[in-house]
């Protein structure tokens, strides 16, 4: 039975990295930096994919808000049925929550580059 990286603990993986750096000399450092760059890219891609989903959700919910209220355009607020206002309010709150999460993700990205 051979040991694989996926079977290693965190401390064992750190040991493997130190050993690779030791045995490979300066080229080991280069490949380590390349691998770390790949990990960073993967993390950013995951963040951007989540941000894209949140942005799409926000746009969808804002569209629902508009569609819900558009039949009542020009009417006084008091003349719009409460159930319609509640439906529109729920949609806009979901959009705002998606926006809040999107902003938090983007702040994480900015912090990585500061």
LINGIHU-V964437 format. One record per residue. N is the residue number from 0. PHI is phi in whole degrees, 0 to 359 (NA if undefined). NEAR is the number of other ideal C-beta (glycine too) atoms within 12 Angstrom. D_FIRST is the distance of its C-alpha to the first C-alpha in Angstrom with 2 decimals. Layout:
n-><N N>
phi-><PHI PHI>
near-><NEAR NEAR>
d_first-><D_FIRST D_FIRST>
//
This chain:
n-><0 1 2 3 4 5 6 7 8 9 10 11 12 13 14 15 16 17 18 19 20 21 22 23 24 25 26 27 28 29 30 31 32 33 34 35 36 37 38 39 40 41 42 43 44 45 46 47 48 49 50 51 52 53 54 55 56 57 58 59 60 61 62 63 64 65 66 67 68 69 70 71 72 73 74 75 76 77 78 79 80 81 82 83 84 85 86 87 88 89 90 91 92 93 94 95 96 97 98 99 100 101 102 103 104 105 106 107 108 109 110 111 112 113>
phi-><NA 257 279 244 303 296 271 276 281 301 295 292 296 296 298 301 297 299 295 299 298 294 284 263 63 294 292 296 297 299 292 297 296 297 296 296 297 295 297 298 298 299 297 296 298 295 295 295 294 295 298 295 297 294 296 295 297 300 298 297 292 293 295 300 301 296 297 294 269 301 295 253 302 88 275 290 304 293 268 273 302 302 298 291 297 293 296 295 297 297 295 291 293 295 297 294 295 298 297 298 294 299 299 297 298 293 296 299 295 299 299 294 256 279>
near-><4 6 11 10 16 10 11 15 12 10 10 16 18 15 15 24 23 16 15 20 20 15 14 16 12 12 14 19 18 15 18 23 16 14 20 15 14 14 14 17 15 14 18 21 15 17 25 19 15 22 25 18 18 27 22 18 24 27 20 19 27 23 19 23 25 18 17 24 24 15 15 20 13 10 14 9 15 9 13 21 16 12 12 22 21 16 22 28 21 18 27 24 19 24 27 20 18 27 23 17 22 26 18 18 26 22 16 20 21 13 11 14 10 7>
d_first-><0.00 3.79 6.67 9.50 13.16 13.78 11.67 13.89 17.20 20.43 20.86 17.44 18.33 21.67 20.24 18.21 21.54 23.50 21.31 21.61 25.33 25.65 23.95 25.50 28.93 31.40 29.50 26.63 29.31 30.58 27.29 26.74 30.26 29.65 26.60 28.69 31.49 29.35 28.36 32.07 33.07 30.73 32.21 35.69 35.14 34.07 37.17 39.40 38.17 38.93 42.25 43.13 42.55 44.71 47.38 47.51 47.80 50.59 52.46 52.13 53.44 56.31 57.22 57.25 59.52 61.90 61.93 62.60 65.57 66.98 69.20 70.90 71.55 74.93 75.24 75.79 72.76 74.62 75.09 71.39 69.94 67.82 64.95 64.87 64.90 62.08 59.99 60.69 59.95 56.55 55.66 56.77 54.92 51.66 52.38 53.09 49.88 47.87 49.85 49.13 45.36 45.66 47.61 45.04 42.26 44.44 45.28 41.55 41.40 44.57 43.30 40.24 42.69 45.18>
//
